[in-house]
Amino acid sequence: MKTKLFQSVSQNKKKSLSKDDFQKLLLQAPTWSEEQIEAYESARKHINLSRIA
């Protein structure tokens, strides 16, 4: 069973990303708008205030 698991993991092993692949991922990643950032910061502020210290 251990050997079967090892073979399965070995077959599904993904190749490592190159520097170009990583840069492409970062450049194509979704970003937040100013409105979304403000909404997030407001929500964090309210959450932090509601915690019992």
N, C-alpha and C positions, 0 to 999 in steps of 0.2 A: 504494500500500500504506500509506503514511504517513497519507494522508487517511482511508482506511478505518479505521485504528486510532484516529485522533482522533475520528471519528464514533462509533465503538463506545464509547470511554471517555466521551464527552459524553453518550451515551444512558444509560449505566449510572451516571452521577454521582449520588451520594446527596445528599439534602438535608441541610443542617447541622442539628444538634440544637439545640433551644431550651433555655433555662435550665430550664424545667419538665421537659423530656424527660431532661435530664442528672440533675436531682434525683430523678426517678422511677427512673432506672436505679440510682443510688446507694442509694436506699432499698430497692429490691427485690433488690439483689445478695446472693448467698449470703455467709454469715459463718462463721467458724470457731468451734467450741466450745472451751472451756478445755482439754479433753483433746487436741484437735487442735493447739492452740497449743503445749502442753507437748511433744507428740510431735515437732513441727517443731523446736522449740528444742533438744530433745535430739539430734535427728538432725544439726542444724547444728553443735552442739558436737562431736559425734563426727567429722563431716566435717572441721571445722577442725583438730581434733587429729591427724587422720590425714595431713594435708598435710605434705609435707617443706618445711621453712623454709629 
